[in-house]
Amino acid sequence: MSRPDTANQLAITFFYYRDLPAAMRFYEDVLGLPLAIDQGWCKIYQICPGAHVGLVDEAKGMNKWSAVKPVQLCIRVPDVDEWYDYAHAKKLDNLSKLFVNDEIGIRAFVFNDPGGYQIEIQSATRPGA
C-alpha cells in the first residue's frame, strides 16, 4: 500500500494542563495567539499559517499533565530583541537571558508558560538558519 500523497492541512502540538483557563489566558493575552479551533476542553491556537498549539484539559485528553516537560515550543520571530523586552516587562516565569548559538544560527531566549512548558522565542542570525 502506498502512503497518501495529499498535502497536510495543519500541524498541532498538544500540551496538557490542570488549569486550562490559566493556560488560555497566557496564550491569548501574553503571546497574543488567536483561537483557531474551540473544541471545549481543547483549545487550538494558531502560531502562524499551518502551525498550531493545542491546550488540553488533562481530565479529558488522551494524556495527563506531568511535572516533567521534555518538550519545548519554539516560535521564530523577526525581532527577538523586541520580544525579549516584552517578556522582561511581563516578568515571565523562568525567563532566561538572551543568548546566541552560532552553531545553529539563532539568537533566542526561553521562559515557562503557566503549566511549566518551556517556550523559546528566536530569530535567525544568518540566512538559511
C-alpha positions in Angstrom: 0.0 0.0 0.0 1.3 3.5 -0.9 1.5 6.4 1.6 -1.2 9.0 0.9 0.3 11.8 -1.2 -2.2 14.5 -0.3 -0.9 17.7 1.4 -1.1 18.1 5.1 -3.6 20.7 6.4 -2.3 21.7 9.9 0.4 20.9 12.4 -0.8 20.9 16.0 1.3 20.2 19.1 -0.8 19.4 22.2 0.1 20.4 25.7 -1.8 19.1 28.8 -2.9 21.3 31.7 -4.5 21.0 35.1 -5.7 24.7 34.8 -6.8 25.2 31.2 -8.2 28.7 31.8 -4.8 29.9 33.1 -3.1 28.5 30.0 -5.7 30.0 27.7 -5.2 33.5 29.3 -1.4 33.1 28.8 -1.6 32.1 25.2 -4.2 34.7 24.3 -3.2 37.7 26.5 0.6 37.3 26.8 1.5 35.6 23.5 -1.4 37.1 21.5 -2.2 33.9 19.7 -5.7 33.7 18.1 -8.0 30.9 19.0 -8.4 28.9 15.8 -10.5 25.9 16.9 -12.6 25.6 20.1 -13.3 22.0 21.0 -14.5 22.8 24.5 -11.9 21.0 26.7 -9.3 21.5 23.9 -8.4 25.0 22.6 -6.3 25.2 19.5 -4.3 28.4 18.8 -2.7 29.5 15.6 1.0 30.3 15.9 1.5 31.1 12.2 -0.1 29.7 9.0 -0.3 25.9 9.3 1.3 25.7 12.8 -0.8 25.4 15.9 -0.6 24.6 19.6 -3.4 22.8 21.3 -4.2 23.3 25.1 -5.9 20.3 26.5 -7.7 19.8 29.9 -5.8 16.8 31.2 -9.0 15.4 32.8 -10.4 14.7 29.3 -7.4 14.4 27.0 -5.5 11.4 25.8 -2.6 12.2 28.1 -2.2 13.6 31.6 -0.4 16.6 32.9 3.1 15.8 34.1 5.6 17.8 36.2 8.4 16.8 33.8 8.1 18.6 30.4 10.6 17.1 28.0 9.3 19.3 25.2 9.8 22.9 24.1 7.6 25.1 21.9 9.8 27.3 19.7 8.4 30.4 17.9 10.6 32.1 15.3 10.0 35.9 15.1 11.5 38.7 13.0 12.9 40.7 16.1 13.8 38.6 19.1 15.0 41.7 21.0 11.6 43.3 20.8 10.0 40.1 22.2 12.7 39.9 24.9 11.9 43.4 26.1 8.2 42.5 26.2 8.9 39.2 28.1 11.1 41.0 30.6 8.4 43.7 31.2 5.8 40.9 31.7 8.1 39.2 34.2 7.6 35.8 32.6 8.4 32.7 34.6 11.9 31.4 34.4 12.9 34.0 31.8 16.5 33.4 30.6 18.9 35.9 29.3 19.2 36.4 25.6 21.7 34.0 24.1 23.3 33.4 20.7 24.0 29.9 19.3 26.4 30.5 16.4 26.5 26.8 15.5 22.8 26.7 14.5 22.5 30.5 13.7 20.0 31.8 16.3 19.6 34.5 18.9 17.0 33.4 21.5 15.6 33.3 25.0 13.3 30.9 26.9 10.6 31.1 29.6 7.9 28.9 31.0 4.2 29.0 30.4 1.7 28.6 33.4 1.9 24.8 33.1 5.7 24.6 33.1 6.2 24.1 29.4 9.3 25.9 28.0 8.8 28.3 25.2 11.7 29.6 23.1 11.5 32.8 21.1 14.2 33.1 18.4 15.4 34.9 15.4 17.8 33.6 12.8 21.3 35.3 12.7 22.1 34.2 9.2 20.2 33.2 6.0 19.2 29.5 6.0 19.5 29.1 9.7 
